[in-house]
Amino acid sequence: MHNLKIANLLLPIVLLLFTQQAMASKNELPQVSEDGLHLVPDSKMAIVYAEPGADLAQYQRVKLLDSYVAFKKNWARDQRSRSASHLRVTSTDVEKIKNKLAEEFQAVFVQTLQDGGYDVVDELAEDVLLVRPAIINLDVNAPDTLTAGRSMTFTSSAGEMTLYLEIYDSVTGDLLAKALDRRVDGARGSYYTWTNSVTNKAAAQRILKGWAEILLDALNEAKK
């Protein structure tokens, strides 16, 4: 697991480099990443790199690490600049939103994987696939804070977030695949509706559920 420990320390740098790379069109992306993974064409996520010949069929269980969460650059500052004083986001609000999203990520992915027949465990073993997730560029259009009082905010979208996912062999620590995918809440179409903690949570769950099902589908397809 030595390689994984090093990767944990380098996560912010890895995220920055991979996100910058993803800003280019898919046709301009390198066919082979700096860590030797190959670009997967026609994937269900925006960008997927995988180890050639990697066989996920041997993995019957999943170890899911806690999700790292990071807001879009200058998100808190922008929220403060355009909000009334009693609606401004505090550092406590920022941490609370990040923690709640990480908890929701864990709950949705665990439920989806277990419903699909995969036990989510804490141990490392030859049949255990280790998944390390990160939510980056989180942009909540109307955060519902405790200081909001009786105010009401109407938006056409709860916001957006990007998933960065790494998949490892839990015993060797070998990186098998990594993926990047951006999703925008669009359930409301062009209509403006009241945005609050309940609608924000529902939007997050929809996006997380979609990503969890993609991972589940990949595991099931490997078994075939």
C-alpha positions in Angstrom: 0.0 0.0 0.0 3.1 2.2 -0.2 2.0 3.7 -3.5 -1.4 4.6 -2.2 0.0 6.4 0.9 2.1 8.5 -1.4 -0.9 9.2 -3.6 -2.9 10.4 -0.6 -0.3 13.0 0.2 -0.3 14.2 -3.4 -4.1 14.2 -3.9 -4.5 18.0 -4.2 -1.7 18.1 -6.9 -3.1 15.2 -8.8 -6.6 16.7 -8.8 -5.2 20.0 -10.1 -3.2 18.4 -12.9 -6.0 16.0 -14.0 -8.6 18.8 -13.9 -6.4 21.0 -16.1 -5.9 18.2 -18.5 -9.6 17.6 -18.7 -10.3 21.1 -19.8 -8.9 20.2 -23.2 -11.2 18.5 -25.7 -11.2 14.7 -25.5 -9.4 14.5 -28.9 -6.5 16.4 -27.4 -6.1 14.2 -24.3 -3.0 11.9 -24.3 -3.7 8.3 -25.0 -1.5 7.3 -22.1 -1.5 9.1 -18.8 1.6 9.9 -16.8 1.0 6.9 -14.6 0.7 4.5 -17.5 -3.1 4.2 -17.8 -4.7 4.2 -21.2 -7.6 6.5 -22.3 -10.9 4.6 -22.5 -13.0 5.6 -25.5 -16.8 5.9 -25.3 -16.9 5.7 -21.5 -19.9 6.7 -19.4 -17.9 9.4 -17.6 -16.3 12.3 -19.3 -12.7 11.0 -19.0 -11.6 7.5 -18.0 -8.1 6.0 -17.9 -7.5 2.4 -17.1 -4.7 -0.1 -16.9 -4.7 -2.2 -20.1 -5.9 -5.7 -19.4 -7.0 -4.9 -15.9 -9.6 -7.5 -14.8 -12.2 -6.3 -12.2 -14.0 -9.6 -12.3 -11.9 -10.9 -9.4 -13.2 -8.2 -7.0 -16.3 -9.2 -5.1 -16.2 -6.6 -2.4 -15.4 -2.8 -2.2 -13.6 -0.7 0.3 -14.8 2.9 -0.1 -12.6 5.6 1.4 -14.1 8.8 2.7 -14.7 11.4 0.0 -12.4 14.5 -0.2 -14.6 17.6 -1.0 -13.4 20.9 -2.3 -15.4 23.9 -3.4 -15.0 25.7 -6.7 -12.2 28.3 -6.5 -13.3 31.5 -4.7 -16.8 30.1 -4.1 -17.1 31.3 -0.5 -15.8 34.7 -1.4 -18.2 35.1 -4.3 -21.1 34.0 -2.1 -20.2 36.6 0.5 -19.9 39.4 -2.1 -23.4 38.9 -3.6 -25.3 38.1 -0.4 -26.9 40.3 2.2 -24.9 40.4 5.5 -27.4 38.0 7.3 -27.1 35.5 4.4 -23.3 35.4 4.1 -21.6 32.0 4.2 -19.2 31.5 7.1 -16.2 29.2 7.4 -18.4 27.0 9.6 -21.0 26.8 6.9 -18.4 25.8 4.3 -17.1 22.9 6.5 -20.6 21.8 7.3 -21.6 21.6 3.6 -18.4 19.7 2.8 -18.9 17.2 5.7 -22.6 16.6 4.8 -21.8 16.0 1.1 -19.0 13.5 2.1 -21.5 11.7 4.3 -24.1 11.7 1.6 -21.5 10.3 -0.9 -20.8 7.4 1.5 -24.4 6.7 2.1 -25.5 6.7 -1.6 -22.5 4.7 -2.8 -22.7 2.1 0.0 -26.5 1.6 -0.6 -26.1 1.3 -4.4 -23.2 -1.1 -4.2 -24.9 -3.3 -1.5 -28.2 -3.3 -3.5 -26.1 -4.5 -6.5 -24.7 -7.4 -4.5 -21.3 -6.0 -3.4 -20.4 -5.9 0.3 -18.7 -2.6 1.3 -16.0 -3.5 3.8 -13.2 -2.0 5.8 -10.6 -4.8 5.3 -8.0 -5.2 2.5 -8.0 -8.5 0.7 -7.4 -10.0 -2.8 -11.1 -9.8 -3.7 -11.5 -6.2 -2.3 -11.4 -3.3 -4.7 -10.4 0.0 -3.1 -12.2 3.2 -4.3 -10.9 6.6 -3.5 -13.3 9.4 -4.4 -13.1 13.2 -4.4 -15.7 15.8 -5.1 -14.1 18.9 -6.6 -15.3 22.2 -8.1 -18.4 22.0 -5.9 -20.6 25.0 -6.7 -23.8 25.3 -4.6 -25.9 28.2 -6.1 -27.9 28.9 -3.0 -26.5 27.3 0.2 -29.2 27.1 2.9 -27.4 28.4 6.1 -28.6 28.7 9.6 -28.3 32.5 9.3 -30.7 32.6 6.3 -33.8 33.0 8.6 -37.0 33.3 6.6 -35.4 34.4 3.4 -36.2 32.4 0.2 -33.9 31.9 -2.8 -35.2 30.8 -6.2 -32.8 29.2 -8.8 -33.1 27.0 -11.9 -30.4 24.7 -10.7 -29.0 23.6 -7.3 -25.5 23.8 -8.7 -22.8 21.4 -10.0 -19.9 19.2 -8.9 -17.2 17.1 -10.4 -16.2 13.6 -9.4 -12.6 12.4 -9.5 -12.3 8.7 -8.8 -9.4 6.4 -8.4 -9.6 2.6 -8.2 -6.9 0.5 -6.7 -6.1 -3.1 -5.9 -6.5 -3.0 -2.2 -3.6 -5.4 -1.5 -0.9 -4.2 -3.9 -2.0 -0.6 -4.1 -1.7 -0.7 -7.9 -3.8 2.0 -9.6 -6.2 0.3 -11.9 -8.3 3.2 -13.2 -9.2 6.8 -12.7 -12.0 8.9 -13.9 -13.3 12.5 -14.0 -16.9 13.6 -14.6 -18.7 16.9 -14.2 -22.5 17.0 -13.5 -24.8 19.9 -13.3 -28.2 19.7 -11.6 -30.8 20.2 -14.3 -33.9 18.6 -12.9 -35.8 21.9 -12.9 -35.2 22.7 -16.6 -35.7 26.4 -17.2 -38.1 26.9 -14.3 -37.1 28.7 -11.1 -38.0 27.0 -7.8 -37.3 27.6 -4.2 -33.8 26.3 -3.2 -33.2 25.2 0.3 -31.3 22.4 2.2 -33.9 19.8 1.2 -33.8 20.6 -2.6 -30.0 20.8 -2.4 -29.7 17.4 -0.8 -32.1 15.9 -3.3 -30.0 17.3 -6.2 -26.8 15.9 -4.7 -28.4 12.5 -4.2 -29.5 12.4 -7.9 -26.0 13.1 -9.1 -24.3 10.8 -6.6 -26.7 8.0 -7.5 -25.9 8.3 -11.2 -22.1 8.0 -10.5 -22.6 5.1 -8.1 -24.6 3.2 -10.8 -21.9 3.8 -13.3 -19.4 2.1 -10.9 -21.8 -0.7 -10.3 -22.3 -1.2 -14.0 -18.6 -1.4 -14.6 -18.2 -4.1 -11.9 -21.1 -6.1 -13.3 -19.8 -5.8 -16.9 -16.4 -7.1 -15.8 -18.0 -10.2 -14.4 -19.6 -10.9 -17.8 
